[in-house]
Amino acid sequence: MRISKRVEQMAPSGIRAFFDLVLGMKDVISLGVGEPDFVTPWHIREKAISSLEKGYTSYTSNKGMPELRQEINKFLGERYGIAYDINEEILVTVGVSEGLDLAFRAILDPGDKVLVPDPNYVSYGPTVELAGGEVVQLPTNIKTGFKITPEVIEESMCEGVKAIIINYPCNPTGTSYTKKELREIARAIIKHDLILISDEVYDELTYDFEHTPFATLKGMKERTIYLNGFSKSYAMTGFRLGWAAGPADIIAGMTKIHQYTMLCAPIISQIAAIEALKTGFKDIAMMKREYLRRRNYMVGALNDIGLSCHMPQGAFYVFPSIKSTGMKSMDFAKDLLNKKKVALVPGSAFGKDLDDHIRISYASSYDNLKEAIARIDEYLKELKHGKKARR
Ligand SMILES: Cc1ncc(COP(=O)(O)O)c(C=O)c1O
């Protein structure tokens, strides 16, 4: 066989499979993609353009430009009161995506296990497995607002678990944690001597309380691979830029892989990212205000039309239940797409027990969201009439 067993056995992304259906359809309101609907702020784009004009077209240091690592460290200090050694403990990556891949490959030996929340961001499981690790599910459910608790960690722990990955605010549920909740989770992580991969790519989109990075909690910095990036906060998905901060030995391991596979992140993106960190806080505040307005509208509207929806604390997703329809999430999503031209993501793409949920991204204009809600409402009413007529 030409393809390795490991890749052959990998399931294709549930999101991709669904969005292949959307391609080619006209007038679809797409609430499926997980990326900001804002364009990168102009002053950041301008820096990228001028960097090209000035001829910045070379490789950079493997770890990323020192000035960028300095700015990342400054941001972490000013914002969260945490400091890293910029030469030993910070690595600039090609998005959080590369950070995830490097983290798992740097720490896992064949058969090592990783606790992965269910539901989770679609790339966690495959990335763990490509690194030779095994996934152990950490089940969460609507009763706890999809939160991971120390009890769930205790129940899921088994021989060979080396690490845990936590993403907050969470894709797909929007769930986040207060400092008190994080402290409780941290205690369980320390008790079992786990390495934490903390994916905080949505940190700036936390609405109801202050975001607390795990690495700022007592006993956590030395065991946390702290991942973040520019895609969501600054609407810079296409720049493909992120960073990892963590203990020197792990960052050295990640850097080894990075220097052979990626060499460095693109210099143009790094220059743009320096600008984002220096002056982008106003842009973040503007986008956050708009996402918050949309979140409040979506949660209210979905509950009003009969799809029960908990209040997410962050990111730009709502994760309502479709239990009332009695349909499986893929059937619901396909039927809604065909009949009303609204695209959203079936819950089944995010975990095995999520077939009675759908993920809706509100990274789309307020008008689009209103129109989508009207179409979903119509669809639900037609479903009800259809059921009555069949009786
Ligand atoms: C939870 C989570 N982590 C990581 C990523 C990837 O981020 P990046 O664009 O920085 O690679 C995403 C993108 O949707 C995400 O939702």
Ligand as a Chemical Component Dictionary entry (heavy atoms), coordinates in Angstrom:
data_LIG
# 
_chem_comp.id                   LIG 
_chem_comp.type                 NON-POLYMER 
_chem_comp.pdbx_formal_charge   0 
_chem_comp.three_letter_code    LIG 
# 
loop_
_chem_comp_atom.comp_id 
_chem_comp_atom.atom_id 
_chem_comp_atom.alt_atom_id 
_chem_comp_atom.type_symbol 
_chem_comp_atom.charge 
_chem_comp_atom.model_Cartn_x 
_chem_comp_atom.model_Cartn_y 
_chem_comp_atom.model_Cartn_z 
_chem_comp_atom.pdbx_ordinal 
LIG C1 C1 C 0 -9.290  25.642 19.120 1  
LIG C2 C2 C 0 -8.485  25.966 17.936 2  
LIG N1 N1 N 0 -7.146  25.773 17.995 3  
LIG C3 C3 C 0 -6.365  26.043 16.943 4  
LIG C4 C4 C 0 -6.895  26.506 15.759 5  
LIG C5 C5 C 0 -5.964  26.788 14.614 6  
LIG O1 O1 O 0 -5.470  28.080 14.734 7  
LIG P1 P1 P 0 -4.356  28.681 13.773 8  
LIG O2 O2 O 0 -5.065  29.445 12.698 9  
LIG O3 O3 O 0 -3.562  29.586 14.671 10 
LIG O4 O4 O 0 -3.554  27.562 13.252 11 
LIG C6 C6 C 0 -8.265  26.722 15.649 12 
LIG C7 C7 C 0 -8.867  27.178 14.382 13 
LIG O5 O5 O 0 -10.059 27.148 14.163 14 
LIG C8 C8 C 0 -9.078  26.443 16.772 15 
LIG O6 O6 O 0 -10.405 26.636 16.730 16 
# 
loop_
_chem_comp_bond.comp_id 
_chem_comp_bond.atom_id_1 
_chem_comp_bond.atom_id_2 
_chem_comp_bond.value_order 
_chem_comp_bond.pdbx_ordinal 
LIG C1 C2 SING 1  
LIG C2 N1 SING 2  
LIG C2 C8 DOUB 3  
LIG N1 C3 DOUB 4  
LIG C3 C4 SING 5  
LIG C4 C5 SING 6  
LIG C4 C6 DOUB 7  
LIG C5 O1 SING 8  
LIG O1 P1 SING 9  
LIG P1 O2 DOUB 10 
LIG P1 O3 SING 11 
LIG P1 O4 SING 12 
LIG C6 C7 SING 13 
LIG C6 C8 SING 14 
LIG C7 O5 DOUB 15 
LIG C8 O6 SING 16 
# 
